[in-house]
Amino acid sequence: METSPTTNNPFRPGNALSDGVVDQAAVNMHGTINKLSASANEAVSTAKPVIDRFAQAAHHSVDKVADVAAPTAAWLSAQGESLALTQRNAVANARTYVSTNPLQSLGIAVAVAFLIGRLAR
């Protein structure tokens, strides 16, 4: 048994009642979408200046940090070279002393080892 497509359905396509309901639903949806769109545009226009000010403040802070960091980096670089030179000089002086005074160097090494051992207990 088949159902006839011509049943008395008030919402079938081409029916004046269904066309009116669909049209009204479309109008209501368009109105809602327009309200949502207006609200979103208002939110964006309100938030944009705040975001712009925040971005500007962040850029300003980064610029300040960069201005402070550049001289500090140069100073550290210069001090690093100075410390490396001091280390090379200390090693050269120690090498010369050990070569010139081997027994005293051994005695100093034993005394330092003894002190470190006592402190470590």
Buried (B, 14 or more C-beta within 10 A) or exposed (E): EEEEEEEEEEEEEEEEEBEEEEEEEEEEEEEEEEEEEEEEEEEEEEEEEEEEEEEEEEEEEEEEEEEEEEEEEEEEEEEEEEEEEEEEEEEEEEEEEBEEEEEEBEEEEEEEEEEEEEEEE
